[in-house]
Amino acid sequence: MMMYANPYLVIGGVASFMIAFAHFALVFKPAGYRLIGEENLAEMHEQGSHITLGITIGTILLFLFWGLYALSGAGLIPPFPLLKASLIFAGIFYLLRSLVLPIEVYKVVSENYPRRFVVFSAGALVIGILYLTGVFAG
């Protein structure tokens, strides 16, 4: 009998890896903090703070962790401890991140608000749905 990987978790995991990679770029191009709306981190980095590096590395590790857990849940790598709970937590985290989406859409329509923030929030919504669908329907 052939086993098939859970496609929802594979896609969600790949998306988490892509987010980790995008944050990895910030280690070398900290001006990118402004691109993602983190003006405070950009200013801290410009002032020589090493806290920004710690925050960025922590963020990278979190998304790598979630990506690996998604691949584990998909059946591509051996099962990790607390697999289901971790995937549910990641899915809920992504959904919480997406809660600002309606406000951002309104701001794009009514103000000169950057559309990329809508894309970030919509991406979080999709990834959260992928993780939770992968857990409960997979």
KOLMI-956488 format. One record per residue (C-alpha): residue in one letter; x, y, z. Coordinates in Angstrom, 2 decimals, always signed. Layout:
<rs>
A;X;Y;Z .
...
</rs>
This chain:
<rs>
M;+0.00;+0.00;+0.00 .
M;+1.42;+3.37;-1.02 .
M;+1.19;+6.27;+1.43 .
Y;+0.62;+9.79;+0.15 .
A;+1.88;+12.92;+1.82 .
N;-0.70;+15.33;+3.19 .
P;-0.66;+18.06;+0.51 .
Y;-2.03;+20.75;+2.84 .
L;+0.84;+20.30;+5.27 .
V;+3.43;+19.99;+2.50 .
I;+2.35;+23.32;+1.01 .
G;+2.04;+24.94;+4.44 .
G;+5.49;+23.66;+5.39 .
V;+7.08;+24.93;+2.20 .
A;+5.42;+28.31;+2.82 .
S;+6.89;+28.39;+6.35 .
F;+10.34;+27.61;+4.91 .
M;+9.91;+30.45;+2.40 .
I;+9.02;+32.85;+5.21 .
A;+12.09;+31.68;+7.17 .
F;+14.26;+32.27;+4.10 .
A;+12.81;+35.76;+3.62 .
H;+13.64;+36.58;+7.22 .
F;+17.13;+35.12;+6.75 .
A;+17.69;+37.77;+4.09 .
L;+17.19;+40.40;+6.81 .
V;+20.42;+39.23;+8.46 .
F;+22.29;+40.51;+5.40 .
K;+19.90;+43.29;+4.28 .
P;+18.47;+44.83;+7.46 .
A;+16.97;+47.66;+5.39 .
G;+14.33;+45.05;+4.58 .
Y;+12.83;+45.59;+8.04 .
R;+11.13;+48.67;+6.63 .
L;+9.73;+46.62;+3.75 .
I;+7.92;+44.36;+6.19 .
G;+6.71;+47.28;+8.30 .
E;+9.20;+46.97;+11.14 .
E;+10.40;+50.56;+11.38 .
N;+11.46;+50.11;+15.02 .
L;+13.72;+47.17;+14.19 .
A;+15.25;+49.10;+11.29 .
E;+16.03;+52.03;+13.59 .
M;+17.42;+49.75;+16.30 .
H;+19.70;+48.07;+13.76 .
E;+20.91;+51.44;+12.45 .
Q;+21.77;+52.42;+16.02 .
G;+23.96;+49.32;+16.32 .
S;+21.64;+47.16;+18.43 .
H;+22.25;+43.42;+18.29 .
I;+18.73;+42.77;+19.57 .
T;+17.46;+42.90;+15.99 .
L;+19.73;+40.01;+15.03 .
G;+18.44;+37.95;+17.95 .
I;+14.82;+38.68;+17.07 .
T;+15.45;+37.83;+13.42 .
I;+17.23;+34.56;+14.22 .
G;+14.46;+33.62;+16.64 .
T;+11.87;+34.31;+13.94 .
I;+13.82;+32.25;+11.40 .
L;+14.03;+29.33;+13.82 .
L;+10.31;+29.52;+14.59 .
F;+9.32;+29.31;+10.91 .
L;+11.88;+26.54;+10.26 .
F;+10.47;+24.65;+13.24 .
W;+6.91;+25.00;+11.92 .
G;+8.02;+23.96;+8.44 .
L;+9.67;+20.82;+9.79 .
Y;+6.62;+20.01;+11.89 .
A;+4.41;+20.41;+8.83 .
L;+6.59;+17.99;+6.87 .
S;+6.45;+15.60;+9.81 .
G;+2.67;+15.89;+9.93 .
A;+2.56;+15.34;+6.18 .
G;+4.36;+12.05;+6.65 .
L;+7.52;+13.04;+4.78 .
I;+9.78;+12.77;+7.83 .
P;+9.36;+10.79;+11.07 .
P;+6.74;+12.01;+13.54 .
F;+7.84;+14.73;+15.94 .
P;+6.69;+14.96;+19.57 .
L;+3.46;+16.83;+20.23 .
L;+2.87;+16.85;+16.48 .
K;-0.85;+17.55;+16.32 .
A;-0.78;+20.18;+19.07 .
S;+2.17;+21.96;+17.46 .
L;+0.49;+22.03;+14.05 .
I;-2.73;+23.36;+15.54 .
F;-0.78;+26.03;+17.42 .
A;+1.05;+27.08;+14.23 .
G;-2.23;+27.18;+12.29 .
I;-3.90;+29.32;+14.95 .
F;-0.88;+31.62;+15.10 .
Y;-1.06;+32.19;+11.33 .
L;-4.81;+32.83;+11.55 .
L;-4.30;+35.33;+14.37 .
R;-1.72;+37.12;+12.23 .
S;-4.31;+37.39;+9.47 .
L;-6.95;+39.08;+11.65 .
V;-5.72;+42.51;+10.54 .
L;-6.57;+41.68;+6.91 .
P;-9.96;+43.49;+6.80 .
I;-8.42;+46.62;+8.32 .
E;-5.54;+46.52;+5.84 .
V;-7.88;+46.06;+2.88 .
Y;-9.88;+49.06;+4.08 .
K;-6.68;+51.12;+4.41 .
V;-5.58;+50.17;+0.88 .
V;-8.93;+51.30;-0.50 .
S;-9.31;+54.47;+1.58 .
E;-5.68;+55.55;+2.13 .
N;-2.32;+55.20;+0.50 .
Y;-1.54;+52.02;+2.44 .
P;+1.06;+49.59;+1.04 .
R;-0.59;+46.61;-0.66 .
R;+2.23;+44.30;+0.42 .
F;+0.80;+44.26;+3.96 .
V;-2.46;+42.88;+2.58 .
V;-0.44;+40.21;+0.79 .
F;+1.38;+39.30;+4.03 .
S;-1.89;+39.01;+5.95 .
A;-3.65;+37.10;+3.17 .
G;-0.67;+34.73;+3.03 .
A;-0.94;+34.15;+6.77 .
L;-4.64;+33.37;+6.35 .
V;-3.97;+30.83;+3.60 .
I;-1.12;+29.17;+5.50 .
G;-3.20;+28.97;+8.69 .
I;-6.02;+27.32;+6.74 .
L;-3.53;+24.90;+5.15 .
Y;-2.11;+23.86;+8.51 .
L;-5.50;+23.37;+10.16 .
T;-6.99;+21.63;+7.13 .
G;-3.95;+19.38;+7.04 .
V;-4.44;+18.44;+10.68 .
F;-8.19;+17.88;+10.62 .
A;-8.90;+16.72;+7.08 .
G;-5.64;+14.93;+6.36 .
</rs>
